[in-house]
Amino acid sequence: MTSIEAAFRATTYRVTTPEGGFALRIGVTDRAFDDFLGRLPDALNPSDSPAIRAKAGSSAVSTRSGWGILTAYNPGVLLAEHDNRLRQERLRDRLAASGRHFLPACNLADDGAWPPEPSYLVLDVNEQQIVALGREFCQLAVVWGRRGAVPQLLWI
């Protein structure tokens, strides 16, 4: 295993939902998160977050195709906070324009060697779609999963 792969695996992918937070890990099942996914779209109230408000009026949320976590931060190199914030705003705008449901998340390195990276949980997305978004924002990898399966690391 390369050091970069080890770093991705030694990270908690914390997702914030209207029902609370979930701490997801590559290769580890999270039954509570799966239960949350099973309650969609009822678990999502459009007034709960700006990301969800972008989809207000639509109740078509599915997790059959899966979900993904991605960030626009630090695309292979450590960038200044201002640059990262601008990139993350572009990602948020891109997700909103795509009509996808998404929620805030944050990637937290176990050893604290890398600063916390804001990210998004993108719902109703397949592997090719989340990889394409990651590629668009120059990422090395993204997290992808589906209900009843462990989260996977997808290299770009």
Buried (B, 14 or more C-beta within 10 A) or exposed (E): EEEEBEBBBBBBBBBBBEBEEBEBBBEEEBEEBBEBBEEBBEBBEBEBBEBBEBBEEEEEBBBEBBBBBBBBBBBEEEBEEEEBBEBBEEBBEBBBEBEBBBBBBBBBBEEEEBEBBBBBBBBBBBBEBBBEBBEBBEBBBBBBBBBEEEBBBBEB
